[in-house]
Amino acid sequence: MDTSFIWDDGFVTGLDVVDAQHHALVDLFNELNQALFSPAGDRQALLADIYARLLAYAEYHFREEEQLMAQSGLDARHVQAHCRLHQQFVQQIRVMWARRGTQADLGAMLVDFLTAWLGLHILGIDRSMARQIASRRQGLDAAEAFERERQRARHDDGMQTLLKMINRLYSALSVQNTQLASANQDLEERVTQRTRELELANERLRLLSRTDALLDIANRAHFNEWLEQACTLARRTQRPLGLVMIDVDCFKRYNDRYGHQQGDTCLQAVARAVAGCLRRDADLVARYGGEELVVVLPDTGMAGATALAQRMVQAVQALALPHADSPVGPCVTISAGVCSQVPHAGADGASGSAALIAHADAALYQAKHQGRNRCVAHAEGGDAAGMLSKI
């Protein structure tokens, strides 16, 4: 089956981050639609993977929108209605997916539902949110911005008629979905239970395949995948992507002095300290290899990435883990190399991740060369500038 949703300027709200996330959702909708009608032999496993990614990304997108509304100080009436739509979508998708074993035309119903929701969400509530944010930036208070939007809605008969039609379709599909779920409640409970067990098992397997067993953070494979996705989004939105490469100073000497078991305990403490500096779901800390960690910071410029790297250096030193054989100081320390830029696709179509890694790694080398226990930021032109003196 062909692509169901074609992205064009008609879906643009004017909020770059929101539009980029909408575009990513459309891509996932299309991927799910193609898989629903694919003759592939292992289709169920493919559908489960796409569904999990779609739901996880939708929930991430909803959290981002709700945080944006809070930061913009929108009227509570709009925020409450907007959040209800988010909750309803997640609930309906979960119910439809749980009933997939008993619903013969799940593919058609799911595509219809997603189509209706997409129109209602973007053309309706999200466009309204964007206009209210613009009004707030122009100096209107929240209530005035909300009332301006209500007045606009009363006079835009064509759009309101379209949105009412979409809303009726969305509501009808939701009611149909609920009625079918009620009619098959006993059967669905058994299917749901089995589905949950399978999803939990798949989630455990997925987490195990993406998690470093020793440090309980993302492993190298997960980092590679996450970085490629982050680069793609950063290029699409033309927003900077930060990368921090971290190395535990003189770790071989630590292992030689205290033993590998204590070395493992040391790495675990360092990983926790570094991860504890992150505050956003989109940020990722991973084990790059050996005693090296790497941190991905979407939508973060050089100043923000460097400030965060400084906090990580300080957080590890604050652990006060004794390191009697370190020439840097009496305790375990780390060095960090920082790079932030809008990734540029290479001539071979590469995402730009290789350049980010190379720049951050070069800056890390400079941090070690300058005495360790510090972070150094990559400077365009090939040099690196020390951003933190030895603590």
N, C-alpha and C positions, 0 to 999 in steps of 0.2 A: 504494500500500500504506500502511496506517496505521502510526503510530509503533510501533516494536518494543519499546522500553524505556521504561517509565513510572517516573519517579523518585518515590519516596515515602520515608517515614521508615524503612522497612525497610532502606534502604541506608546509613543514617547511622552513622558510626563514632564520632562525638563529637569528632573533630578538625576544627575548622571549615575550615581551609585545605584539608585533604585532601578533605573532603566537597564543598567548592566545586569542586575540580578534578575529582572524580568526576562531579559534575553536568555540568560542561563536556564531559567525555568522553562521557557519555550523550547530550548534545545532538549531538555530532559523529557518534556511532553512528547516531542517528536520521536525521541528514542524509544519511549515506552510504547507509543502507537505503532511504530514499525515492528517492535518485538511482539506485540499482541497478535499481529497478523503474519508473523514470520513462520515458515515451515521448519525452522531449525529443530533438531531432535531434542536438544537440552533447553527447550524454551522456558520451562518453569524456573530453572535456576537463573536464567538470564532475566526473566521478569522480576524475580525476587530481588536481584541485585539492583536493577533499575528502579524498582519501586522504593527500595530502602534509600537509595541516593536521592530520589525525587522528594520523598517525605522529609528526609533530613535537611535537604537544601531549602524546601518550602518553610520549614520551621525556623531555620536560620534567617531566611529572608524576612519572615514575620517579626522575629525579634529585632532585626535591624530597623524595620519600619517603625515598630513601636518605640524603640529607643530614639529614632529621629523625631517622632511626634512629641515625645517627652522633652527632648532638647529644644525643640522649636516652640514649646509652650502652647500647643494647640488646645482648643476648647475641649473640655471633658466629654461633651456630647458626641463630638466627632470621634474622639479616641475610643470611647466605649463601643460605638457602633462598628468601628474599624476592627477592634480586637475581637468582637463577636463573630465577624465574618471570617477572621483567621481561625478561630476555634472551630467554627462550623465546617470549614474546609477540611481541616485535619481529621475531625470526627467522621465526616462522610467518606473520605478516602480510606480511612482505616476500616470502616464497616464494609465498604464495597470490596476491598481487598480480602477481608476475612471471609466473604461470601463467594470468592472466586471459584471454589470447588463445586458450588451448587447452582451457579448462574451461567446458563448456556451462552447468553449474549453479553457477557461481561465486557468484552472489547468495545462493542458499539456503545454500551451504556457509559463506560468510563470515558471514551472519547467525547461523547455528547456532554457529559458532566464537566470535563475539563475545558471544553470549548466555551460552555456557558459561564463557567467560573472565571475564565480568563477575561472575557469581555466585561463581565460585571466588576471584577476586581480592578482592572487597569483603567477602563474607560469611565468607570464610576467612582469608586471610593478613593483610588489612588490619584486620579486626576484632581479630585476635590482636595485631597491632602496637599498636593503640590501647589495648588492655587492658594490655599490658606497659608502655607509656609511662605509663599511669595508675598502675601498681604502682611504677614507678621514682619517680614524683613523690610517692608515699606513703612512700618511704624504703627500699624493697626494692632489693637489689643486682640486677645483670642476671641472674645465674644463678637467684636466687630467683624473679624475675618470670617467667623462662622456665619454670621447673619448676611454678610455680602455673598457668601456661597449659596445660602438658601434663596436669596433674591435672584441670583443668577439662574438657579435651577428652575425657578418659577417661570422665567422668561425664555428658557431654552427648550421650547416644546419638542422640537425634533429629537434632540439628544435624550430628553427625558422619556419620550415614547419608546425609543430604542432600548434604553436601559430598563424600562418596565417590561418590555418583551423578553429581554434577556433574563431579567429577574424572575419572570413567570416560568420560563423554561428551567432555570436553575432550581426554583422552588418545587416545580413539578417533579424533576428528577430526584430531588432530595426526599420528597414525600414518597415517591415510588420506591426509592431505596429503603426508606424506613419501613414501609408497609411490607415489602418483601422480606426484610430482615425479621419482622415480627412474625410473619406467617411461617417462617422456617427456623424459629428460635431454637427449638431443641436440636435440630440438625446443625445449625450454625454454631451452637455452643460447642459441639464436638469438633466441628471443623476449626473453629477459632482456637480451641485448646491445642489441637494438633498443629495449627499454624503458628501459634505462639511458641510451642516447643521447638518447631523447626526454625523459626526466626531467632529464638534465643540461641539455639545451637549454631545457626549461621553467624549470628552476631559474635558469639564467642570465638568461632573459627576466624571470622574476619578480624576481630581485635587481636587474636593471637598472631595472625599472619602479618599484622601491621605494627605490632608492639615489640620493642626490645625486651627480651625476657628478664634481663638483669636490671635495667634502669626503669622499666615500666613507663617509657615514653615511646614516641614513634620510632620505628626502625628506619634503616636507609631506604628500603623500597617504598615505604609510605612517604618519606620525605621527597623522594624523586617524583612520585605521582602528585603530591600536594604542590610542589614547587612548579611543576608544569602547568597545573590548573591556575595557580596564582599568577604566573607569568601571562597566561592567555587573558585572564580577566584584567590584569594591569595594562596590557597593551590595548585592550578594547576600550577601557575607560581613560587611558592616558594618565593613570595615577602611579606614583612611585611605589616600588616594592623594595622593602628593606630585607637585608640578609646579614646575619651575624654568625661568624665562624668562631668557635671557642675551643681552646685547648687547655687542659690542666697542666700547669707548669711543672716540669721536672717529674713527671709521673713515674717514669721508669725508676728513678731514684727512690720514689716513695714505695713502689713495689719491692724493690731490693731491700729496703730498710724494714718495712713492716709486714711484708708477705702479700701474696695475691688475694687472700681472703679479705684482709683489711683494705687492700686496694679496691676490691669490689664495693665494700662498704663506703669508702671514700667517694667513689664515682656516683653511688646512689645518692649520697648527701649533696654532692655538687649538682646533680641533675634536678633534685628537688628544689634547691636554692634558685637555680636558673629558671625553672618552670614557675616558681612562685612569683617571679617578677612580671609574668604575663597576666593580662586582664581581659583579653578579648578571645572569643571563641575562634576567630579566624586566624589567630596567631598559632604557630606550631613550633615546638621544640623537639628535636630528634637526635638520635645518636648517629653521627656521621661515620664513625669508625674508631675503634680503640678508645682512647680518652678524649676524642673530639666530639663536640656537640655542634649543632647548627640550629639557628632560629629563623623562621620565616615570618616576616612582618608585613602583611598586605596594607596598602594605602598608608605607608609610613615614609616620610622624608628622611634625609640624612640626619637632621637635628634630632628628630624623635628617635630614630634607630640608635644613634650614638648615645643619647641620654639613657635609653633602656640598657644598652650594653654597659654603660658605667654603673648602673644599679646592679647589674648581674655580677660585675667584678667586685663591687662592694659587698654584695650579699654572700658571695663565696668566702671572702676574707672574714666576714662577720661570723662564719661558722667556727673559726678559730681551731681548725683541725691541725694538730701538730705535724710538722714536716721538718724533722731535724736535719735532713740532708739537702734541703733546698737552699740554693745560693740567693734566692729572692728574699726570703724572710723566714721566720720561725713557723709559719702556718701555710696550709695549702692555699694556692692562689690560681687564678686563671688569666689567660691572655685572650683578647677578642679582636677580631678584624671585622669592620663594618663596611657595608656597601648599600647604597640606595639609589635606584634609578628606574625610569620607565623602561622595561625590557624592550629590546629591538630584535625583531626576527632576523635571523641570518639569511644569507643568500640561499642556503639549502632548506629554508623554511623552518629552521630550529626556533625554539620558543624564546631564546635569549637567556635561558637559565645558566648556560655554561659560562657566559660572560660575568653574570652576577657571582657565581661561585669563584671564578678565577680572581675577580677583584677583591672579594672578601677574604680569600685565602692569601692574596698578596699583602693585604692590610694586616692579617694575622701574623704573617712572617715579619712584618715591620714591628709589630707589637713585641714579639719575642726578641728581635734584634735590638730594640730600644730598652730592654731590661725586664720585660714581662710584667705581670700584675698590672695591666693597663689595657685600654682599648685604643685602637687606631682606626681612623676613618679613611677609606679610599678616597683619593683626590683624582679628579679627571686629569688626564695627561700622563698618568703612569706613576706618580708619586703618591705617598700616603702621608697624612698629617697626623701627628700624635694628638689625641684629644683628651688624654688623661695622664697626668703625671703619676709616677709610682706612688702608691698609697702608703 
